Amino acid sequence: MSMIVSVSVRALLKEYGWRHVAVIYDEQEVFYKNAGPSMIEDFKHDPDFPDPYELKFNRTDNWLPEETMEDASAHARGIRK
C-alpha cells in the first residue's frame, strides 16, 4: 500500500515540477510509522528527486504545527548526493 501512495505522490510532484520534499509524519500512528520510512526510501531511489527531509513528530499538548511546517520548509531543499 505505501508503495502505491509513494508512486502517486511522486507522480503529482513531477506533474507540477516540485522537487523539494519533506515527509512529515506522526510516529505514534501505526500507519504512518510504517508508511513514512517506506516513502523516504522510495524517494531516495528516485533519481528525479533529491533525498527528502524526514520529519517525525509526536502529537502532544505541546506540539506546534507551525514549528513543524517551518522546520520542513527550511530543510526540504536537499541536494542529491
C-alpha positions as CSV (number, residue, x, y, z in Angstrom):
1,M,0.0,0.0,0.0
2,S,2.7,2.5,0.9
3,M,4.4,2.0,-2.4
4,I,1.2,2.9,-4.3
5,V,0.9,6.1,-2.2
6,S,4.5,6.9,-2.8
7,V,4.2,6.4,-6.6
8,S,1.1,8.7,-6.6
9,V,2.8,11.4,-4.5
10,R,5.9,11.3,-6.7
11,A,3.7,11.5,-9.9
12,L,1.9,14.6,-8.5
13,L,5.2,16.3,-7.6
14,K,6.6,15.6,-11.1
15,E,3.4,16.8,-12.8
16,Y,3.8,20.2,-11.1
17,G,7.6,20.4,-11.2
18,W,8.1,20.3,-7.5
19,R,11.5,18.8,-6.4
20,H,11.9,19.7,-2.7
21,V,10.3,17.1,-0.5
22,A,9.8,16.8,3.2
23,V,8.0,13.7,4.5
24,I,6.2,14.7,7.8
25,Y,4.6,12.0,9.9
26,D,3.3,11.3,13.4
27,E,5.4,8.4,14.5
28,Q,2.8,7.4,17.1
29,E,0.3,6.5,14.4
30,V,0.8,2.9,13.2
31,F,0.1,3.5,9.5
32,Y,2.4,6.5,9.3
33,K,5.1,4.8,11.4
34,N,5.3,2.2,8.6
35,A,4.4,4.3,5.6
36,G,6.7,7.3,6.4
37,P,10.0,5.4,6.3
38,S,8.9,3.5,3.2
39,M,8.1,6.7,1.4
40,I,11.5,8.1,2.4
41,E,13.2,5.0,0.8
42,D,11.2,5.3,-2.4
43,F,12.2,8.9,-2.8
44,K,15.9,8.1,-2.2
45,H,15.8,5.6,-5.1
46,D,14.1,8.0,-7.5
47,P,16.8,10.0,-9.4
48,D,14.3,12.8,-10.2
49,F,14.3,13.9,-6.6
50,P,17.0,15.0,-4.1
51,D,16.9,13.0,-0.8
52,P,13.8,14.0,1.1
53,Y,13.8,15.6,4.5
54,E,12.3,13.2,7.1
55,L,10.5,14.9,9.9
56,K,8.9,12.8,12.6
57,F,6.7,14.4,15.3
58,N,4.7,13.3,18.2
59,R,1.3,14.9,18.6
60,T,1.2,16.1,22.2
61,D,-0.4,19.1,24.0
62,N,3.0,21.0,23.5
63,W,3.2,20.2,19.7
64,L,3.1,23.3,17.5
65,P,2.2,22.5,13.9
66,E,3.6,25.9,12.8
67,E,7.0,24.9,14.0
68,T,6.9,21.6,12.2
69,M,6.0,23.3,9.0
70,E,8.7,25.9,9.4
71,D,11.3,23.2,10.0
72,A,10.1,21.3,7.0
73,S,10.3,24.4,4.8
74,A,13.8,25.3,6.0
75,H,15.2,21.8,5.4
76,A,13.3,20.2,2.5
77,R,15.6,21.8,-0.1
78,G,18.0,18.9,-0.3
79,I,21.0,18.3,-2.6
80,R,21.3,14.9,-4.5
81,K,24.4,13.1,-3.3
